[in-house]
Amino acid sequence: MTQELIETRDNGVLTLTLNRPERLNALTVPMTEALLDALRRAAVDREVRAVLLTGAGRGFCAGGDVKAMADDTGEPKTLGARAQQLREHMECSRLLHEMPKPTIAVARGAVAGAGLSLALACDLLIASDTLKLTSAFVKVGLSGDFGSTYFLTKLLGPRAREFALLSPVLKADEAQQLGLVTRVVPDAELDAEGQALARRLADGPTITLGHIKANLNAAEQGCTLAQALDHEAIRHIRCGMTEDHLEAARAFVEKRTPVFHNR
């Protein structure tokens, strides 16, 4: 049986590759559970300093496997049981968004449905000029999962309704103009660009990057200015107590590039 999720490590960068290229990496239960397990381990593994999520072949992820949905002949489940299983799988998005280390989605071709949700959950989304990005949920009679409502509303504001209800297919430059994509590069350069960015982040002060993410997430979730200042004060001082901060300060004075060790 083909391995549906491929994990590779390279000096602090964990690359997770969705691996069903013949189905545009449509999510299955085993693939999603493997991804969830990998993200849970990555979140607490000090050796992992950046996570890169990508898809094999010509597409990132087309969302859930609609063919499997149509052919579903498994044991019937109650609404509660189905919702509980889905909610557990959707922890993938929370981990990508909240784990205390940078996450990068590297996407070409189809980015749709839950695949879009996973891509938007990452801190950065680097796209090929072949990108075709869409919500897609309404087209298969579903309301959306894996955080689509949350991320689209945060990124698009009032335009999230138009995007979710009408489900237009956006090209890479259109998605970038709306703020859904961080950077667009030629398809031939996509993998190298994604790895270079992941390498840059993995070589950074990991503890500090985690606190930056936590500050941004708190602001994103609607904390007051006073609360934001409280968060910043504690986290700024905490970062100042790390070996990496001391190394950065010394490197600045000595006019050299700092070498961070996640301590």
Salt bridges, closest charged atoms under 4 A:
GLU4 OE2 - ARG20 NE 3.90
GLU7 OE2 - ARG41 NH2 2.79
GLU33 OE2 - HIS89 NE2 3.33
ASP37 OD2 - ARG41 NE 3.01
ASP45 OD2 - ARG9 NH2 2.70
ASP65 OD2 - ARG20 NH1 2.92
ASP65 OD1 - ARG23 NH2 3.09
GLU91 OE2 - ARG87 NH1 2.81
GLU91 OE1 - ARG94 NE 2.70
GLU98 OE1 - ARG94 NH1 3.20
ASP123 OD2 - LYS213 NZ 2.99
GLU162 OE1 - ARG159 NH2 3.63
ASP187 OD1 - ARG108 NE 2.77
ASP191 OD1 - ARG108 NH1 3.38
GLU193 OE2 - ARG183 NH1 2.69
ASP203 OD1 - ARG199 NH2 3.25
GLU220 OE1 - HIS97 NE2 2.69
GLU243 OE1 - ARG263 NE 3.13
GLU247 OE2 - ARG256 NH1 2.69
GLU254 OE1 - ARG256 NE 2.60
